[in-house]
Amino acid sequence: MKFISFLFYSFLFLLINVSCNSKIESKPEAELQIAVIADVHLQDVYGELSDHNYRGVKNDKNGKYALIRTMGSQLRSTRIFNENYFAFLASLDDVVNRNIKHVLLPGDFSDDGQPLHLRGLKEILDRYSKLHNISFYLITGNHDVVQPFSHDDGKVDFLGIGGKAQPILSSSTLQTSSSNETYPPIVSKDIQNLGYLEVTKLFGNYGFFPQESNLYWESPFSNYNYDNYDFQVAQQMAALENRSRLIPGNDIPLPDISYLVEPISGLWLLALDANTYLKRDLNELNSEYRNTGEGHNNLLNRKKYLIDWVEKVVKEAQLRDKTLIAFSHYPMIDFNNDASSNIDNLLIGSKMQLNRVPNEDVAQLFAQAGLRIHFGGHMHLNDTGIRTSKEGHTLINIQTPSLAAYKPAYKLLTLKENNLAEIETIVIDSVPGYDTFFELYRQEHDYLKSIGTINIWNDTILSSKSYHELMGWHLKELVRLRFLKSEWPSHFTELLLSLSGKELLMLSQLESGLPFDENSKNMLFENISFSNRWPQIETMLNQHKLTLDQFEDWSGEDLIFDIYRLRSADQLAFNDIGTSRLKQYECLTHAFLNSSAMTSVDNTLSKKMMELMILLDKFMHGAPSIHFEINLNTGEIQSLNN
């Protein structure tokens, strides 16, 4: 009996020991799926101001009042403000239909951290969490915590009655000069920008603070480890005062809300707060802390501790056989298919937001730290970036598209056996309610016409038959109303806009570059020695199974728009551009890049044209970005897209 008793207690001890340490050994269940939804920029179109009786504009289509922004403001912004509300609900419904239980929101889940919209977002997350058992994990972007502390702000372009703009400000001190074209401002604290304390308190259940259901949780500043983890201790250490650090350039510590969480056995989610705020004195009594906007570049000289922490977490994950998935608001790798230098040489002004491209040292440091996979947002584009360190460690940065821009989509990560990760891009095309406010926009357009507004937005957008089509129009108008003027050199743009595809192909065979005079486009063709180049052109066309007349179907304006489509959506834009046009672009870039005459010419216009063709070629030939598989052991990537 003693021997049997000994065996029983020995078995019991072994069972308890295995149970207590099971989280060290176990991996995530096979085929675990995680959705990544970036840059929602949610504004609660049906929200209500808590301190003012203004309800917005009444929509006769459904009888509801709506707090929405003007269509004019949407079409001049890199994001829309209104219809993305419905797109977010559609994406969450898609998540529910796929039975996905884990959702990452890598920043800009709100638009400027305003109480009105944050309350609406929380209501949505709480509802889907309760009804469908979905766990959400958030990290802040530059539009969630604009500054580390709450401060006054406002928007002057809410849509008012009859199509006239209605400013709403959080303080009367922000009031701008009055105008007959807008209503007098409404003052409400619900339009201020909230800081770290308020935002994390509101969404504390969604990753920012440890939950009792978590198997593990830590921040870069935790003084415990995996083996001695205690929930109560973790709660104490998670207080913002324990997660604040003084960085160079500031005189007070500011929060860093990065965290690591193990929601289910074997899965580690690493959320990085790459926001950095620097003090700027406004006057002797007042100062503010502005976001540098540099993302992970800040880690090189101001938040180096985050890189050290990531390296530590990676080693722990490997030691304990955990699958580590990192996400943050900012990209870690060049998102321009390595065409950033060509953009710099070709464009002016903001140059496709070239200042947001991370330093190459960022990618190398994270790759060397052993990080394999990172989901980023911020740029509202679809892209896959790959970097391998000198020591052979590969980092893959997956840029998640925004629901508020072209092309609206989210990423679906499926963790499979043998440490494989399948990435699928889910386009959000069918969005119930996407046209809810079209009649209100019609009133806006009519009002703008009535007061003689110059360069009004194209109301053809109101004929969009789908959310996908609406977002295509958004980008097209954004290019026309903003980017053409602010990013393209006028001399070169004037030439490009005046040419057909056929004329562009002919120009590739010029023997003396582009002798363009802005007063006479005809000079381009007066001295073309085309006859002796015809055999080369004919050979190229035959190789691509094209005819010269097919190039008459599009113009330089279409080319510029398609460049922005490719830049924003990468391979997702292929279907919209069409197989025939893509073949023509292949032929066109081949003609220019293999022209010995053009490559030897040393005039500014010819150089610009060559940069354009290199840019187009790179945008069409990036790493897999729609549907692909990553080997998390080796960093190898394989396309699964047909």
Summary of the structure (lengths in Angstrom):
residues: 642
radius of gyration: 27.1
end to end distance: 66.8
largest distance: 108.9
contacts: 2123
relative contact order: 0.11
helix: 42%
strand: 19%
